[in-house]
Amino acid sequence: MTALDLSSPVAVVGTGTMGQGIAQVALVAGHPVRLYDAVAGRARDAAEEIGARLDRLVAKGKLGAAQRDAAHDRLKPVDSLTELADCALVVEAVLERLDVKQQLFGELEDIVAEDCLLATNTSSLSVTAIGGALRHPGRFVGLHFFNPAPLLPLVEVVSGFATDVTSATRAYETARAWGKTPVACADTPGFIVNRIARPFYAEAFAVYEAQAADPATIDAVLRGSGGFKMGAFELTDLIGQDVNESVTHSVWQSFFQDVRFTPSLAQRRLVESGRLGRKSGHGWYDYAEGAERAEPHTADKEQPPAYVVAEGDLGPAAELLALIREAGIQVREEDEDNGTRLVLPGGGQLVLADGQTSVEFRDVVYFDLALDYRTATRIALSAGHDTSPRTLTEATGLFQALGKDVSVIGDIPGMIVARTVARIIDLAHDAVAKGVATEEDIDTAMRLGVNYPLGPFEWDRRLGRDFAIDVLDEMHERDPSGRYAPSLALYRHAYAVDKREGAS
């Protein structure tokens, strides 16, 4: 099954920001495009706005004048759904209400031809439920674009329970022909991106609610250590706290209030107070003119230790040994069967976040996971009440000698980056096991849809098969609510690798 022919008209119903963006994508690809909106005059206003966008593309040298003129000629606002009768594809981008969408597609089914592909751009409703009211639900599919649609490459192509393979394939190939990067996805709450991204927000909020760190520090660690483009607090301020919480609540409810997707009480209070983020002038941060910028906690300068003793290879943090040597600090290596730590001159230990807490040990400082310890600009440390001041000072000085800013946070299991990445990896394995999408499509979706530095399976391969499950096992022991219980899929993944290694 191939993409729609460029001579085939495409209709977009709903002319808000997303509808306009989708229409622009189809138009620039070469299709005749019809615009319809239930509110009189909006389709014509949208056509003018799209035309202005095309003019700006020409001014920037991103579109030729002749291409723009041809696109103008192909764009037609219409006053009635009946004027969409000859369209080969109708994409809906109207209000996120099931009854509204079902009524719309019911009307369209009486107008368009039997081979017309019907698609919804819903981000939170069930594709199966929307299409369930149709006489021919096999031709109904989800085409979830990301905002702004003309710029962001990802499109989730969602198959409902009754969607025909031929319809899903045609939608997939059409999105690809439009210059997008499509990923195939089963109809599941949140699809790929909004399902697997939940821990990025949830774990940051959990660290804040536990009073282990403030928003500015958590965001700085996610960026400087985790390699994420934005932290969870600044990103939800940009998205809108009401929008982000609504998606979280929808996924949680759709999974029958699964504890793994529990919304944040702190975010609920933020929404209730009207602090919705940038659009209201205040969210987690204050955006008023002249407001003081929130700064992350950064430790004062300390002297580095003269040497460290490396017990084991440090696992995912092995690169630290080379960096320490390059900083002129002596590394004494000792072989230890279970050693994955650095011993400091004062006798204290420096350990990679593993889901345990410093208070459980005599004199331990934990350090957080980093995407790349060489390029990381910030490292978080955590210490318990019984950790000696000398150990924390030596640990701080060590990372500062490597050129890192240091943030000291509360003694919380999994710290910030480690717990977040472990949960994202777990949800990704669970999604594959349940037939939501392939590993490749999940990695693509998370890199392109939310700009993660690595896809979950890329993280998993880099960290090693035991990292995520070990962190989550330890966290589940300390919080047996089920939120951190590793999925059966993650257990199977780790066990299957163990069996293969044992047989080799």
C-alpha positions in Angstrom: 0.0 0.0 0.0 1.5 3.3 -1.1 1.1 6.9 0.0 -1.8 9.0 -1.3 -1.3 10.4 -4.8 -0.4 14.1 -4.7 -3.5 14.9 -6.9 -5.7 13.5 -4.1 -7.4 16.3 -2.0 -6.8 16.3 1.7 -9.2 17.9 4.2 -8.4 19.3 7.6 -11.4 19.8 10.0 -10.7 22.2 12.8 -8.5 25.2 12.1 -6.8 26.0 15.4 -3.0 26.0 15.7 -2.7 22.2 15.1 -5.2 22.1 12.3 -3.4 24.9 10.5 -0.1 23.2 10.9 -1.3 19.9 9.5 -2.9 21.7 6.6 0.4 23.5 5.9 2.3 20.2 5.9 -0.1 18.6 3.4 -0.2 21.7 1.2 3.6 22.1 1.0 3.9 18.4 0.2 1.8 19.1 -2.9 -1.8 18.1 -2.1 -4.9 20.2 -2.8 -6.1 21.1 0.7 -9.6 21.9 2.0 -10.1 23.7 5.3 -13.3 23.4 7.3 -14.3 24.8 10.7 -17.7 24.7 12.4 -17.4 28.4 13.3 -18.2 30.6 10.4 -15.3 32.5 9.0 -12.6 30.6 10.8 -11.6 28.5 7.8 -11.0 31.6 5.7 -9.0 33.3 8.5 -6.9 30.1 8.8 -6.3 30.1 5.1 -5.0 33.6 5.3 -2.7 32.7 8.2 -1.3 29.7 6.3 -0.7 32.0 3.4 1.2 34.4 5.6 3.3 31.5 6.9 4.2 30.5 3.4 5.1 34.1 2.6 7.5 34.1 5.6 9.0 30.8 4.4 9.7 32.5 1.0 11.3 35.5 2.8 13.6 33.2 4.7 14.6 31.3 1.5 13.0 28.1 2.7 10.4 28.0 -0.1 10.4 29.2 -3.6 8.0 31.9 -4.8 6.6 29.7 -7.5 6.0 26.9 -4.9 4.2 29.3 -2.7 2.0 30.6 -5.5 1.1 27.0 -6.4 0.3 26.2 -2.8 -1.9 29.3 -2.5 -3.9 28.0 -5.5 -4.3 24.5 -4.0 -5.7 25.8 -0.6 -9.4 26.2 -0.3 -11.5 27.1 2.7 -15.0 25.6 2.6 -18.3 26.4 4.4 -19.8 22.9 4.5 -18.6 19.3 5.2 -20.4 18.3 2.0 -17.6 20.1 0.1 -15.2 17.4 1.3 -16.9 14.7 -0.6 -14.1 14.0 -3.0 -11.3 14.0 -0.4 -9.0 11.0 -0.1 -8.0 11.8 3.5 -9.8 13.8 6.2 -7.8 14.7 9.3 -9.7 16.0 12.3 -8.2 18.5 14.8 -11.2 19.6 16.8 -12.0 19.8 20.5 -10.7 16.9 22.6 -14.1 15.5 23.4 -15.2 12.0 22.5 -18.8 12.9 21.7 -17.7 15.8 19.4 -15.3 13.7 17.4 -17.7 10.7 17.1 -20.4 13.0 15.8 -18.1 14.6 13.3 -16.9 11.3 11.8 -20.4 10.0 11.8 -21.4 13.0 9.5 -18.3 12.5 7.4 -19.0 8.9 6.8 -22.2 9.8 5.1 -20.4 12.3 2.8 -17.0 10.9 1.7 -16.3 7.9 -0.5 -15.9 4.5 1.0 -12.1 4.5 0.3 -11.5 7.8 2.0 -9.1 7.5 4.9 -10.4 9.1 8.1 -7.9 10.2 10.7 -7.9 11.9 14.1 -5.1 14.0 15.6 -6.2 13.2 19.2 -3.4 13.1 21.7 -5.4 11.8 24.7 -8.6 10.0 23.5 -8.9 6.4 22.4 -8.7 6.0 18.6 -10.7 2.8 19.0 -13.5 4.6 20.9 -13.7 7.4 18.4 -13.9 5.0 15.5 -16.2 2.6 17.3 -19.2 4.6 16.3 -18.5 4.3 12.6 -20.1 1.8 10.2 -16.7 1.1 8.7 -14.0 1.6 11.4 -11.4 -0.2 9.4 -10.5 3.0 7.5 -10.1 5.0 10.7 -6.7 5.7 12.1 -4.8 8.1 14.4 -2.4 10.6 12.9 -0.9 12.3 16.0 1.3 15.3 14.9 3.4 17.2 17.4 3.1 21.0 17.7 4.3 22.9 15.7 3.4 20.4 13.0 5.3 22.0 10.2 8.6 21.9 12.2 8.5 18.8 14.3 9.2 15.6 12.3 7.4 12.9 14.4 4.0 11.5 13.6 2.5 8.7 15.6 0.4 6.5 13.3 -2.1 4.8 15.7 -4.0 1.7 14.8 -7.3 1.3 16.7 -8.6 -2.1 17.5 -10.6 -2.2 14.3 -8.2 -0.3 12.0 -7.3 -2.3 8.8 -3.6 -2.9 8.2 -4.0 -1.3 4.7 -5.4 1.9 6.2 -2.6 2.1 8.8 0.0 1.4 6.1 -1.4 4.1 3.8 -1.5 6.6 6.6 2.1 5.7 7.5 3.4 6.0 3.9 1.5 9.3 3.4 3.1 10.8 6.5 6.5 9.7 5.3 5.8 11.2 1.8 5.0 14.5 3.5 8.6 14.5 4.9 7.7 13.3 8.4 9.1 10.5 10.4 6.2 8.2 11.2 6.2 5.5 13.9 3.6 2.8 14.1 1.7 2.4 17.4 -1.2 0.4 18.8 -4.0 2.3 20.4 -2.9 2.6 24.1 -3.3 5.4 26.6 -0.8 8.1 25.7 0.3 6.2 22.6 4.2 6.1 22.6 5.5 9.5 23.7 2.9 10.6 26.2 2.9 7.1 27.8 6.7 6.7 28.2 7.5 10.3 29.0 5.4 10.3 32.2 8.3 9.5 34.5 10.4 12.4 33.3 7.8 14.7 34.9 6.7 12.4 37.7 10.1 11.6 39.2 11.2 15.3 39.1 8.0 16.2 41.0 8.5 13.3 43.4 12.0 14.5 44.3 10.6 18.0 44.8 7.7 16.7 47.0 10.2 14.8 49.1 12.0 18.1 49.7 15.2 16.6 48.3 15.8 19.5 45.9 14.2 22.6 44.5 12.9 23.0 40.9 15.9 25.0 39.7 18.3 22.4 41.0 16.4 19.4 39.6 16.1 21.1 36.2 19.8 21.9 36.2 20.8 18.3 37.0 18.5 16.9 34.3 20.1 19.2 31.8 23.7 19.3 33.0 24.0 15.6 34.0 21.2 13.8 32.2 21.7 15.6 28.9 18.0 16.6 28.5 17.4 19.8 26.6 15.0 21.1 29.3 14.3 20.1 32.9 10.8 18.9 33.9 9.8 22.1 35.7 10.7 24.5 32.9 9.3 22.2 30.2 5.9 21.9 32.0 5.9 25.7 32.4 6.3 25.9 28.6 3.7 23.3 27.8 1.3 24.7 30.4 0.7 23.1 33.8 -3.0 22.5 33.0 -2.2 20.8 29.7 0.6 18.6 31.2 -1.5 17.6 34.2 -4.5 16.8 32.0 -2.4 14.4 29.9 -1.0 12.8 33.0 -4.4 12.4 34.6 -5.9 11.0 31.3 -3.2 8.3 31.1 -3.6 7.5 34.8 -7.3 7.1 34.5 -7.1 5.1 31.2 -4.8 2.6 32.9 -7.3 2.2 35.7 -5.4 4.4 38.1 -2.2 2.4 37.8 0.2 3.7 40.5 3.0 4.0 38.0 1.2 7.0 36.4 -0.1 8.7 39.5 -0.4 12.5 39.0 1.5 14.9 41.2 -0.3 16.7 44.1 2.2 19.5 43.9 1.3 20.1 40.2 -2.4 19.9 41.1 -2.0 22.7 43.6 -0.1 24.7 41.0 -3.0 24.4 38.6 -5.6 25.1 41.2 -3.7 28.3 42.1 -3.8 29.5 38.4 -0.1 29.3 38.0 -0.1 27.6 34.7 3.4 28.5 33.5 4.6 31.0 30.9 1.1 31.7 29.5 -0.1 32.9 32.9 3.2 34.6 33.9 3.9 32.2 36.8 4.3 28.4 37.1 7.1 26.7 38.9 9.0 29.8 38.0 8.1 33.5 38.1 8.1 35.0 34.6 7.1 38.6 35.6 9.2 41.3 34.3 12.1 42.0 36.7 11.5 38.7 38.6 14.6 37.2 40.2 15.8 34.2 38.3 15.7 31.0 40.3 19.3 29.5 40.5 20.2 25.9 41.2 22.1 24.9 44.4 25.8 24.9 43.6 28.3 23.8 46.2 31.1 26.1 47.3 34.6 25.4 46.0 36.4 22.6 47.8 39.9 21.1 47.6 40.1 17.8 45.6 41.4 14.7 47.3 45.0 13.7 46.6 44.0 10.2 45.5 41.0 7.8 45.2 40.9 4.1 45.5 38.8 2.4 42.7 37.1 -0.8 43.8 35.7 -2.4 40.6 35.1 -0.7 37.3 32.3 1.7 38.3 30.0 0.2 35.7 28.2 3.0 33.7 30.5 5.5 35.4 33.7 3.8 34.4 34.8 6.9 32.3 35.3 8.8 35.6 38.6 6.9 36.2 40.2 8.4 33.1 38.8 11.9 33.9 40.2 11.7 37.5 43.7 10.8 36.1 43.5 13.6 33.6 42.8 16.0 36.4 46.1 14.9 38.1 44.5 12.9 40.9 46.1 9.5 41.6 43.8 6.5 41.1 44.7 3.3 43.0 42.8 0.3 41.6 41.8 -2.7 43.6 40.1 -5.8 42.3 36.8 -6.4 44.1 34.2 -9.0 43.0 31.4 -6.7 44.0 33.2 -3.4 44.0 31.7 -0.5 42.1 32.8 2.4 44.2 35.5 5.0 44.9 37.1 5.1 48.4 38.2 8.6 49.4 41.2 9.4 51.6 39.1 9.9 54.7 37.7 6.4 54.3 34.3 7.4 53.0 32.8 5.9 49.8 31.5 7.5 46.6 28.9 5.3 44.9 26.8 5.6 41.7 23.1 6.0 42.5 21.7 2.5 42.8 18.3 3.0 44.4 19.6 2.8 48.0 20.2 5.7 50.4 23.2 7.0 52.2 21.6 6.7 55.6 21.7 2.9 55.3 25.5 2.9 55.3 28.3 4.1 57.6 29.9 6.8 55.4 28.6 7.0 51.8 28.0 9.8 49.3 26.0 8.9 46.2 26.5 10.6 42.8 24.0 10.7 40.1 23.9 9.1 36.7 25.2 11.2 33.7 24.6 10.8 30.0 28.3 11.4 29.5 30.6 12.1 32.4 33.1 13.8 30.2 30.7 16.4 28.8 28.5 16.7 31.8 28.5 20.1 33.3 26.9 19.3 36.6 26.8 16.4 39.0 24.4 15.8 41.9 25.6 14.3 45.2 23.5 13.1 48.1 24.6 12.3 51.6 22.9 11.0 54.7 22.8 12.4 58.3 25.6 10.2 59.3 27.9 10.9 56.3 31.0 12.6 57.6 31.5 16.2 56.4 35.0 15.3 55.2 33.6 12.6 52.8 31.1 15.1 51.3 33.8 17.7 51.0 36.2 15.3 49.3 33.5 14.1 46.9 32.6 17.7 46.1 36.2 18.7 45.5 36.7 15.6 43.3 33.9 16.4 40.8 34.8 20.1 40.9 38.4 19.2 39.9 36.8 17.5 36.8 35.2 20.8 35.8 31.7 20.0 37.1 29.4 22.2 39.1 28.1 20.2 42.1 24.6 20.2 43.5 24.1 18.5 46.9 20.5 17.2 47.2 18.7 15.3 49.9 19.3 11.6 50.6 16.7 10.2 48.2 16.8 6.8 46.5 17.7 6.9 42.8 18.6 10.6 43.1 17.3 12.5 40.0 18.7 11.2 36.6 19.1 7.6 37.6 15.5 7.0 38.9 14.1 8.9 35.8 16.1 7.0 33.2 15.4 3.6 35.0 11.6 4.2 34.9 11.7 5.3 31.3 13.6 2.2 30.3 11.1 0.0 32.3 8.0 1.6 30.6 9.6 1.2 27.2 10.2 -2.6 27.8 6.7 -2.9 29.1 5.3 -1.2 26.0 7.2 -3.5 23.6 6.1 -6.6 25.5 2.4 -5.4 25.2 2.6 -4.8 21.4 2.5 -1.0 21.6 5.4 -0.4 19.3 8.8 -1.8 18.3 12.0 -0.9 20.1 13.2 1.1 17.1 10.0 3.1 16.8 10.0 3.9 20.6 13.6 5.2 20.5 12.7 7.3 17.4 9.5 8.6 19.0 11.2 9.7 22.3 14.2 11.3 20.5 12.0 13.2 18.0 8.8 13.7 20.0 10.3 15.0 23.3 13.9 15.6 22.2 15.5 13.1 24.6 19.3 12.7 24.2 18.8 8.9 23.8 15.9 6.6 23.2 15.1 4.3 26.1 16.7 1.2 24.5 19.7 3.2 23.5 20.0 4.2 27.2 19.5 0.6 28.2 22.3 -0.7 26.0 24.7 2.0 27.2 24.0 1.4 30.9 23.9 -2.4 30.8 21.1 -4.8 31.3 21.2 -4.7 35.1 21.2 -1.0 35.7 17.5 -0.2 35.4 16.2 -3.3 37.1 18.7 -3.0 40.0 17.8 0.6 40.6 14.0 -0.1 40.5 14.3 -3.2 42.7 16.0 -1.2 45.4 13.5 1.6 45.1 10.6 -0.8 45.2 12.0 -2.2 48.5 12.0 1.3 50.0 8.6 2.3 48.5 6.5 -0.9 48.1 3.5 1.0 46.7 4.2 -0.6 43.3 5.3 2.6 41.6 8.8 1.3 41.2 8.1 -2.4 40.8 10.0 -3.5 37.7 7.7 -4.8 35.0 7.7 -8.4 34.0 9.1 -7.4 30.7 12.2 -5.9 32.3 12.7 -9.0 34.4 12.4 -11.2 31.3 14.9 -8.9 29.4 17.5 -9.2 32.2 16.9 -12.9 32.7 17.1 -13.8 29.0 20.5 -12.0 28.7 21.7 -13.8 31.8 20.7 -17.2 30.3 22.5 -16.4 27.0 25.7 -15.3 28.9 25.5 -18.3 31.1 25.3 -20.6 28.1 28.2 -19.0 26.2 
